[in-house]
Amino acid sequence: METTEAILEAMKKAGEPMSAGQVADATGIDRKEIDKALARLKKSEEIVSPKRCYWQPQ
């Protein structure tokens, strides 16, 4: 599974906005990889930030 897919799945499963650290804990993926994937997801508008440093699927 690709990193971005794992992140989106974890966010959907949580059902609430998540920080990058929470995503890293939930997926077991390295925090640096999470940050890169979140940047790609933000650019493609697949995630939005309802409050500072928290993300959720669009």
C-alpha positions in Angstrom: 0.0 0.0 0.0 1.3 3.4 -0.9 2.0 5.9 1.9 -0.7 8.3 0.9 -3.3 5.6 0.7 -2.3 4.4 4.2 -2.6 7.9 5.5 -6.1 8.5 4.0 -7.3 5.1 5.3 -6.0 5.9 8.9 -7.7 9.4 8.8 -11.0 7.9 7.6 -10.8 5.2 10.3 -10.2 7.8 13.0 -13.2 9.9 12.0 -11.6 13.1 13.3 -8.8 15.5 12.3 -5.4 14.1 13.0 -1.9 15.6 13.5 1.1 14.2 11.6 2.3 12.5 14.8 -1.0 10.8 15.3 -0.9 9.6 11.7 2.6 8.3 12.2 1.5 6.4 15.3 -1.6 5.0 13.6 0.2 3.8 10.5 3.7 3.0 11.8 5.2 5.0 9.0 8.2 7.3 9.6 7.3 10.9 10.5 9.4 12.3 7.7 7.6 10.2 5.1 4.3 11.3 6.7 5.2 14.9 6.3 6.1 14.4 2.6 2.9 12.5 1.9 0.8 15.1 3.7 2.4 17.8 1.5 1.5 15.8 -1.7 -2.1 15.2 -0.4 -2.5 18.9 0.4 -1.3 19.9 -3.0 -3.7 17.5 -4.7 -6.5 18.8 -2.4 -7.3 15.3 -1.0 -7.0 16.6 2.6 -7.9 19.8 4.3 -6.9 21.5 7.6 -9.9 22.4 9.8 -7.5 23.7 12.4 -3.7 24.4 12.6 -1.6 21.3 12.3 -4.5 18.9 12.0 -5.7 17.2 8.8 -8.7 15.3 7.5 -9.9 13.9 4.2 -11.6 16.3 1.8 
